[in-house]
Amino acid sequence: MELLKQRIIKDAVVKKGNVLKVDGFLNHRIDVRLYDEIGKEFYRLFGKENVTKILTVEASGIGIACITAQAFGYIPVVFAKKGKTSNISDDVYTSRITSFTHGVDYDIMVSKEYLESGDRVLIIDDFLANGEAVKGLALLVSQAGAELVGAGIVIEKGFQPGGKELRGKGVRVESLAIIESMNDETGEITFRI
């Protein structure tokens, strides 16, 4: 998606440890116009899959998932919570993920009443690095007996193993921008063609 690539080149900051800071437009301050184009692109890619629910993990994926749901005709969005709260029942699907950005393990969970066996689920997330979030979300889909139609990723770090591993397991992964390399000294970012 050329619009996204140009925005990354213009506004992203490469930090040490293979971290790409995009919080000025993607996951802290949000460019809603860009989100709208992202949602439309995910619909173009997955619109024929009869998606019934979009699944993401809190927090950065929620906004993208909601705008994408609009493009799909306002289908429900479900987000996995990163920990037990007082307003979620004990009747949940759960899995454990490790956040690349934060270096922390999370138990993610979705109430069983919101993810059902007849669902056709599209996972949406902002980043794909090692693939932990998508793997964890896919496990929730499997536990529910639902069908995973694919994963829509805004930015994939193609130099990290997540995308290759997921595709190798048969998961349809569609990334809008795949970064081939980035240099924290020069700020240079190259994209996979």
N, C-alpha and C positions, 0 to 999 in steps of 0.2 A: 504494500500500500504506500504509494509514493508520498502522499500527504503526511503520513506518520513518519516516514524516513526523514523527510525534510525537517519536520519538527524536532526529531531526535538530534539531527545534525545541528540545528540552530540553538536548541535550548537544553539539551542533556549535558550532564557533567559526568565524566569518567572519574571514579574514585578508586583508591587502592583496594585490592582484594576482589577485583572483577565486579565492583558495584557500579551500576549505572543509575545516577540520580536524575529522575524524571518527575520529581514532585512539583515542579513548577507548572506542569500541564496535565499530568496523568493521575497521580495518586496522593496529592495533598491539596494543591490548588488545581481545580479541574476545568479543562477547556471543554465545555459542554458541546460546542460545535464539532470539535474533534471526536468526542465520544459518539455523537450522532453519526458521523461518517464511519466510525469503527463498527457501530451496531449494524449499519446498512451493509457493510462488507461481510460481517459474520452471517447476516441473513443471506447474502448472495452465495456464500460458501456452503451454508447448511440449510437453506430454506426449503429444500426438497426432502428433508429427512423426517418430516412430521414430528418435530420436536414438541414435546408437551411440557417440559420443565427445563429451566436453566439452573444449574448448580454452580456455586462458587464458594469461596471461603472468605470469612471476614478478614480484613476490612477493605483492602484495596480493590478487590474484585466486584464489590457490590454495585458501585455506580455503573461500571461498564456492563455488568449483567443486566441491570435495570434498563439501560438505554437499548441494549440488544433485545431485551424482551419486548420493547415497544416495536422494534422492527419486525418481530415475529408475530405481531398482532396482540400484544399485551398478554403473553403467556406468563404463568407464575415463575417467580425467581425464589429459589431456596438457597440460603447461605448456611454453610457449616459454621458452627460456633467453635471458638478456640477455648473451650472450657465450660464447665457446668455452671449454669446460672439458676437462680431460684424459680424462674418462669419456664423452665424446660423440664418435662417429665423425665422419669428414669427409663422410659421406653424409647430408646434411641439407637441409631446405628452409630458406630464409633470406629475411628481409626487414628493412628498416630502418624504425624508428619514432622519433618524437620525443616524449618525455615532457613533457606540459604542466606537471606538478607540479615536476619536477626540471630542466626546460629542457635536457635532455641527449638526444643521439641514441644509439640502441642498435641493434645488429644482433641481431635475435632469430632463434632457430633451433629447429627440431624435427627429431629424427632421423627419417629416412624410414621406419624400421621401426615407428613409432608412429602414423603418419597415413597412411591408405591410400585408394586410389581408391574403394572401396565404402562408405566412411564417410559418415554423415550427422552433421554437426558442429554443435554449439551452442557459440558463444563466450559466455563469462561473464567479466565484469569489474566492478570496484567503481565506477569512474567513467567517464563519457563527457564529454569537453570538446570537443576539436577532432577527435576520432575517429581519431587516429593509431594507437592500439593495435588497435582493431577492424579498421581498414584493413590493418595489417600482418599480423594474424592471418588475415584473410580471404584475403590473398595466399598464405599458407602452405597454406590449405585448397585454393585453386585450383591451386597447384603440385602438390599431391598428387593432383589429379583427384577430390577428395572433393566432397561437396555441403554448402554452408553453409545450414543451416535458419534461422539467425537469430542475434541477439546479445541476451543477457540482461544488462541493466545495472542495478546497484543504484541509483546516483545519476547522473542526467544533468543537466548544466548547460545548460538549454534556451536560454540567452542566448548560448551559444557555438555555432559552426557544425557541429560533428560529427554530431549526430543528424539534422539536416536534410539534410546532404550524404549520409549513409549511406542514409537513407530515399529520397532522390532517386535513388540508384543501385539501388534495389530491394531493399535489405537490410531484412529484418524486424527492427526494433529495438524491444524491449520494455523500458522503463525503469520501475523500481518507484517512483521519486520523481523528478520533473522539476522542477528549480529554475528559476523564471522570473527571479528577481533576488535579489541579496544585497548587503547594505551593510556594509562593513567598519567604518564609524564607529558605526552604531547596532546592528549585529549582526542586523538584520532579514533574514529569509529569506521569500520568497514562492514558492509552488508553482503550477505549471500545473495547472489543474483537469482 
